Amino acid sequence: MPRLIDVVLDPGAAFRDVRSHPTWGIALLALVMLRFGSVIAFYQPSITPAKLAAGVLFQLVTTLPLLLVTSTLLWVIAALWRAHISWASAACVTTHVMLAYTFLTVAVASGMGALLPASVDVDLRHPPFTNLSTLVSDAAPRWIFGIAREADVRSVYAVVLAWIGVRAASGADAWVVTGTVVSCSVVAVALALASAVG
């Protein structure tokens, strides 16, 4: 449980024992509950016990495959860079980075929702003032808009957290960890661009 708090307040402490104790189940449950709770808070749907169970199950079914694929990607790329980490450590780092990213997203969206007029829709995936997309002309190609939208403060935060986690999990040199995290980031941006353009 302390790792859940430390990943936001003290990432170094959160990942200190990620090599010897790579737990990620509690973080996954916290991530699912945070995602589900944010949907309820922002969209205020009518709730029945069946809808509650279905909503939590939906969050689990959509989050778990992404987590498994992303953890495996990190594990493979780390191996290619010779930053040897176990798959469990990769899953631990990935889950905690996703949790912190989601928490920051909800915090920013909540803040913007409170500050902006009620007529403004706050996009939970891309909250206002977090990325460069508002600076891109409407006439710009979609791929430029896609890059601008992916280049946001939450992504930078996630990259820094991932770097700290991979360094703790592998004990590798800083340049090896940097190569691992940058490679993962390039793959993530490429996939985001492919889905935005395609």
DRENLUM-136814 format. One record per residue: residue in three letters; x, y, z of N, C-alpha, C, O in turn. Coordinates in steps of 0.001 Angstrom, whole numbers, plus 500000, padded with zeros to 6 digits. Atoms other than C-alpha are relative to their C-alpha. Layout:
BEGIN
ALAXYZXYZXYZXYZ...
END
This chain:
BEGIN
MET500811498794500000500000500000500000500860501278500000500513502234499307PRO499178498787500038502791502533500718500510500321498599500687501491498259ARG499509499750501350504032502069497145498985500802499195499370501615498355LEU501036499254500719500689503401495864500108501487500276499910502305499377ILE499869498592499622501237506650497744501353500535499554501453501644499029ASP498649499551500340504983506829497172500203500220498511501020501055498123VAL499799499822501436504664506502493405499677501432499583500204501924498585VAL500331498601500281503148510001493466500890500942500811501389501935500281LEU499283499086499108504953511550496443501512499797500036502262500764500163ASP498574500310499916508347509786496451500306498789499119500462497679499628PRO499810501125500919508931507657493330501243499166500297501226497951500101GLY498801500761499668512436506682494423499707498950501059500154497808500949ALA500382500940498937511015505075497563499013498958499474499060497797499880ALA500998500934500535508150503505495613500660498838499259500216497694499357PHE499363501022500824510502501625493313501262499406500623501933498592499989ARG498759500446499358513331500972495781500136498479500020501211497951499734ASP499917501461499901512483497289496231499248499283498872498784498156499045VAL500758500578501111510861496650492853500669498734499455499998497880498876ARG499311501197500478513516494066492008499705498799500905499499497688500416SER500202501114499075512998491973495146498525499744500328498159498614500650HIS501434500134499690509243492607495707499154500700498923498588501765499167PRO500733499351501100507586493349492349498495499756500042497950499072499176THR501444500188499878503978493468493503499259501002499124499661502160499013TRP500766499085500845501391494933491164498489499760500068497728500511499457GLY501428500295499911498006493386492038499200501093500684498134501473500200ILE500711498928499282496992496060494556499951501266499143498941501970499119ALA499982498820500875498061498789492121499003499842498855498367500813498445LEU500985500246501056495941497157489401498589500260500519497792500919499851LEU501332499758499422492890497145491680499770501497500240498684502011499973ALA500121498551499782493563500786492643499791500723498676499001501664498600LEU500141499398501325493915501676488952498584499809499459497977500750498948VAL501365500286500470490618499989488055498993500846500765498085501424500166MET500949499223499191488817501690490951500111501498499702499101502202499668LEU499815498579500339490341505096490096499350500314498657498670501330498516ARG500614499780501315489283504768486465498480499963500092497799500817499525PHE501443500115499862485789503631487407499441501174500797498412501745500436GLY500447498869499185485466506291490103499986501305499230499101502138499423SER499964498760500785486476509016487668498851500053499005498304501125498746VAL501150500034500914483808507889485200498733500403500748497929501187500244ILE501182499656499194481189508102487947500016501475500369498994502154500268ALA499903498599499569482463511478489176499769500974498854499110501998499037PHE500097499057501111482668513090485741498686499900499240498140500912498802TYR501182500170500837479665511613483988498714499771500792497627499856500222GLN501124500159499083477350510942486972498862499159499414497725499621499313PRO501069500863500531475466507990485470499110499496501124499500499497502292SER500850500644498993472526506412487232500617498632500288501051497930499375ILE499279501210499603473897503473489183499052498994500642498280499321501545THR500675501137499378472356500112489959501106498999500343502217499123499829PRO498961500997499699474227497136491449500534499301498748501728499017498659ALA499563500658501230474332495507488016500920500916499190501937500467498661LYS499163499047500737475730498658486374501338500197500703502371500349500052LEU498771499856499224478273498995489177500940498832499704502119499038499414ALA499184501193500272479514495423488683500490499995498554501652499683498294ALA499621499969501408479507495791484893501058501068499741501981500854498954GLY499031498922500179481402499086485117501381499635500502502384499922499849VAL498705500433499455484128497656487323500596498911499115501793498929498828LEU499523501062500882484369494555485122500506500577498677501533500137498161PHE499565499359501242484594496753482009501369500645500174502237500499499312GLN498698499363499757487466498744483529501105498952500114502206499149499600LEU499016501072499857489267495523484451500333499378498648501501499155498329VAL499814500647501304488756493977481008500724500921499014501443500437498141THR499304499085500908489999497118479239501390500369500514502265500698499714THR498712499609499432492900497832481622501004498849500004502174499049499678LEU499079501130499854494382494358482135500738499644498706501956499470498750PRO499243500311501230495204493573478461501030501079499660502145500762499244LEU499050498914500250496818497004478044501202499880500929502344500053500501LEU498928500169499023498839496424481196500907498831499626502130498952499692LEU499209501181500358499955492954480075500863500248498766502036499875498735VAL499249499702501227500986494125476608501101501023500281502233500853499827THR499010498961499705502758497228477916501124499459500869502288499796500653SER498973500613499153504580495245480605500915499105499181502133499117499360THR499202500889500856505704492689478036500883500817499067502043500467498847LEU499209499116500855506848495464475704501196500562500770502319500555500265LEU498913499484499174508898497025478508501028498905500280502231499151500191TRP499116501124499688510359493625479430500874499634498796502075499411498945VAL499261500338501219511368492858475811500996501096499644502156500810499348ILE499097498895500346512822496308475137501130500104501014502268500381500638ALA498945499986498977514715496210478442501019498900499711502221499116499866ALA499083501094500330516188492846477406500868500365498795502062500068498771LEU499228499584501180517223494273474021501085501016500369502168501010499783TRP499023499006499532518999497136475808500925499429501081501815500126501568ARG499221500677498960520495494639478298499795500621501389500688500609502236ALA500417499541498672518677496256481214499119498893500543497894499009500540HIS500720501223499651517685492874482562499095500209501210499550500476502322ILE500995499943498931514491493008484581499067498809499833498885498299498728SER500963501098500087512018490290485415498687500532499426498424501734499449TRP501294499559500513508591490339483812499164500580501137498439501556500939ALA500766499493498849507085490834487288500423501421500360499581502248500709SER499539498632499731509261493909487836499496500964498926499112502094499226ALA500536499162501084508227495252484422498522500279500233498063501403500029ALA501429499816499715504572494701485366499795500938501184498876501757501177CYS500101499124498829505108496399488723500240501458499608499474502346499982VAL499688498630500442506728499460487134498874500530499124498400501649499322THR501042499568500934504134499621484358498692500329500725498072501358500457THR501261499785499286501153499299486703500056501271500843499106502054500859HIS499894498811499146502411501957489088500121501282499178499608502326499580VAL499937498826500887503269504340486234498609500301499445498201501462499390MET501366499787500495499783503816484772499101500594501082498275501461500799LEU500793499475498886498253504471488199500307501474500234499390502282500375ALA499621498604499778500215507697488696499533500883498841499063501998499063TYR500452499263501187499422508826485122498489500245500074498016501351499811THR501458499877499891495715508161485662499622500961501119498714501777500962PHE500255499085498889495773509941489014500249501448499581499449502332499887LEU499705498641500475497426512990487419498946500460498999498536501621499023THR501040499658500976494893512901484570498709500421500700498107501435500348VAL501220499687499257491963512849487004500163501312500765499238502122500812ALA499762498763499249493535515610489117499943501220499084499320502227499422VAL500001498869500938494131517870486101498594500231499453498128501369499390ALA501359499859500541490695517168484619499052500565501055498181501375500736SER500841499463498920489070517851488004500258501485500195499329502280500337GLY499651498579499857490940521112488347499461500840498861498914501921499078MET500504499260501158490053522190484833498472500053500023497874501066499659GLY501459500021499892486445521137485389499491501018501004498421501600500827ALA500397499029498981486317523337488470500262501433499543499520502345499908LEU499631498642500413487995526330486808499286500483498750498987501670498626LEU500600499599501271486405526309483365498487500109500134497899499493501023PRO501460499888499954482796527305482675499332498644499780499907497759499147ALA500740501259500103480199524536482865499724499609498546499507498433498253SER500281500286501407479649524818479109501172499297499305501001498769498206VAL498819500615500610483181523483478421500053498527500384499986498172501561ASP499840501439499767483516519726478028501466499707500272502326500106499486VAL498623500366499671486662518382479721500223498559499560499588497635500069ASP499660501319500513488130515446477822500938499312500990502043499794501237LEU499174500713499024489452512909480359501286499455499393502300499365500086ARG498798500547500626491919511457477868501031501086499701502235500841499777HIS499101498895500341493385514819476897499470501285500632498896502127499941PRO500515498806499326492531517451479517500614501273499418501734501248498909PRO499471498748500541492945521080478467501253500440500732501445500140501911PHE498777499392499474496257522836479014501061498982500416502005499339501121THR498974500985499662498211519582479350500874499650498809501952499082498979ASN499230500365501183499402519202475764500084501174499032499535502247499283LEU499743498936500964500439521214472723498974500075498871499134500883497956SER500939500063501127497437520413470511499250501307499763498849501591498634THR500706498727500196495789523788471122500841501003499204500318502000498707LEU499117499108500750498804525416469460500099499635498526500692500371497737VAL499906500485501372498409523416466242498815500527499192497671500492499644SER501029499483500906496488524939463351499052498886499558499453497728499438ASP500979500973500498493324523210462174500396499470498616499979498381498224ALA499583500412501339494940523038458720501190499037500028501560498496498987ALA498826500880499888497899520976460012499602498550499749498466498162500019PRO500281501427500197498142517307459055499641499321501320500078499751502387ARG500460500687498787496526514880461506501148499435500823501063499376502049TRP498890500586499252499869513308462404500706501052500851501213500728501925ILE499395498924499195501225516677463607499109500264501215499598500423502333PHE500928499834498876498104517150465712500155498844500988500134499054502201GLY499826501171499142498588513598467036501248500089500862501210499764502049ILE498763499829499219502178514297468090499814501079501055500224500907502203ALA500214498897499050501166517583469710499114499563501159499313499990502296ARG500899500468498949498414515834471631500692499012500938500388498967502130GLU499271500972499172500754513094472864501105500664500817501511500130501850ALA498925499299499287503420515598473956499380500831501121499128502025500961ASP500612499262498900501950516523477296500741499759501311501615498896501394VAL499305500058498720503028516991480899499811498640500672500689498184501405ARG500233501314499400501482513677481928500933498959499407501408498072500116SER499084500937500647503596511801479392501426500185500506502141499209500733VAL498663499730499455506764513489480616500106499413501406501107498784501748TYR500051500547498644505802512559484176500106498477499960500848497888500747ALA499968501460500122505208508939483110501383499513499576501860498496500079VAL498656500384500447508574508773481330500992500083501160501825499193501331VAL499101499849498848510379510063484430499755498869501007500707498271501509LEU500315501096499084508561507546486645500494498660499456501048497849500199ALA499537501247500608509317504732484202501521499890500105502049498813500384TRP498537500006499903513000505718484181500441499615501414501333498786501592ILE499660500310498598513151505627487984499716498523500291500526497847500925GLY500375501385499757511347502271488056500906499004499300501312498011499904VAL499124500908500747513453500613485342501402500022500594502058498983500677ARG498661499912499384516648501880486959500043499178501283501003498447501527ALA500047500770498745515607500410490311499850498501499732500440497683500437ALA500248501412500299514429497141488739501203499318499372501407498118499557SER498893500610500741517535496605486632501365500260500621502264499424500526GLY498683499618499508520372498398488376500950500338498867502155500447499090ALA499171499733501180521639499170484853500489501447499997499999502297500740ASP499478498644500163523628502217483829498901500930499503497933500502498875ALA501011499005500357521695505426483274499725500031498503498572500176498097TRP500207499916501451522246505408479496499211498793499484498451498920498525VAL500753501194500388520878501835479221498524500179500370497632499848499590VAL501372499749499554517795502788481228499352501050499112498190500913498729THR500520498945500885517376505943479127499633499421498640498570499731498102GLY500298500638501286517578503891475919498749499145500066497936499148499142THR501178500849499814514998501453477266498730500834500038497766500541499331VAL501203499189499811512524504135478316499685500820498748498520500954498373VAL500232499238501237513001506263475184499447499075498911498535499455498177SER500516500955501006512480503182472987498537499662500254497737499614499320CYS501402500268499661509267502342474836499122501199499656498011501035499153SER500759498785500294508129505956474470499781500175498506498697500567498075VAL500120499890501463508813505952470724498934499027499495498113499388498652VAL501014500985500402506743502773470326498607500491500400497664500391499615ALA501312499516499530503909504277472415499492501148499143498315501176498784VAL500411498861500839503861507513470387499649499515498599498671499978498012ALA500300500529501337503995505575467108498638499311499970497870499489499024LEU501312500662499943501024503441468164498867501011500163497805500857499560ALA501020498963499823499097506524469318499763500750498682498623501062498335LEU500131499322501295499805508235465982499283499113498991498442499587498227ALA500663500927500932498754505153464041498505499943500256497710499888499317SER501434500043499712495439505066465864499333501341499725498159501376499358ALA500577498679500254494924508842465506499840500257498505498846500846498079VAL500018499749501442495703508920461785499139498968499279498429499285498325GLY500708501104500687494212505550460850498625499910500405497895499042499925
END
